[in-house]
Amino acid sequence: MEFPDLGQHCSHEECHRLDFLPVKCDLCANVYCLDHYSYSSHKCPNAHHLDNQVPICPLCNQPVPITRGQLPDIRVGQHIDQDCESDPAIKKRKQIYRNKCSVKGCKQKELMQLLCTECQQNYCLKHRHPADHSCEPAANSRPQTSKSGSAAMKRFEQMKSNVTQRVVQMTNQMKPSAQPVMTTASNGTDFRVPNDYSEDEALARALQQSMIDEQNHSSGSAVNTTQYDRDLAKAIEESQRNAVKNRDKCHIS
């Protein structure tokens, strides 16, 4: 006994099996067998309509418009940060956006400070350029040196000037003569410059003595003149002895 009108064939392209209890898809209206009735099994072209749901804001309980393919969590977060009218959202926006624009009549607030380099005032993104807020450079816009910095620079310039004057004075006193040149340092100590010293050696000696005097003056410690004279005399004697040896070696016998 045959029943030719009983059952329907599956609409799946690779199946077409006769099923006596077929299932009709509520989205594409096609008939499928037990193996292909689910949306994923027959790749229903209208399955995306089921996922297109409007999310609800958890704070204000209002629907949040969303476009196809956009993540609901991201869109709800943007709604809370910008458009939500609930008390928690408004309070949160007030705590974050504190930088008010300085332009008269503008109520825009920004998350970060946008200071103008000319007038040192805060502005929004719309008025951040000098031409957009009629910028007037502030009188104190240039950075000024602190009092301690100015005092340090003044002391440095004075010390450099004193050292230069002493070097020039000692250099002028170092002229060739029959006797070693006597030079007086700033602390009252006399030291001799031998005649066999070249101009560069004499200048270096004068500069060294000036630096020693400056260090002693700044530290406030007195110089032991007796020991200093002994060391200086010993150094001069050794220098003269070496100069005599060098001249003897240069003589032709």
C-alpha positions, 0 to 999 in steps of 0.5 A: 500500500503506497501513500504518495502524498504523505511527507515532504522532501528536505530542502537542503541542497545535499539531502532531499530526503523524504521525511514524513515529519518535516519541520518548516523553518519560521524564518525562511519558510522552507521544509527540512528533515530532522537533521537539517531543521536547525538554523545552523544546519541549513545555514538559514539566510535570515538567521541574523534577524534573531540576533538583532536585539535592542540592548537596554541601559541598566541605569536609565532602563531606556533602549539604546539604538545599535547598528548591525554588527556593533557590539551591544556592550560598547554601545551601552558604554558610550550611552552611559558616558555621553547620553544617559540621564540617570543620576549615577551617570551624570555624577560620573561625568561631572567627576571626570570632565572638570576642565571647563573652557575659558571662552565666555559662553562656552560650557564645554568640559574636557577630560584633559587640560588643553592649555594655550601656550600664549595666554596659559588658559584652558580651552575645549577642543573647539577653541584650543587654537589661539585664533579661535579664542582671540588669544592675548599673550599673558605678561608672565607667560615667559618662565622666570628664573627663581631667586635661588637660581639668580643668586647662584648665577650672580655668584658664578659670574663674580667668581669668574670675573675675579679669577680673570682679573687675577690671571691678567694681573699675575701675567703682567707681573711676569716679565723677564728680569735678572731676578725671579719675579715676586708675585703676591697672591690674594691671601697675602702669600708671596711666591716666586716665578723662575726666569726659565719658565716659559710664558705658558708655564708662567700663565698655568702657574698663575692660574693654578695659584688663583684657583687655590686662593679662590678655594681657600677663600670660599671654604674659609680656611686659613692657608699655612704660609710657612709650609706653603713657602717651603713647598714652593721653594722646594719646587722652584729649586727642583725646577732650576736644577732641571733647567741647568741639566737641560742646558748642559745637555744641549752644549756642543763639545 
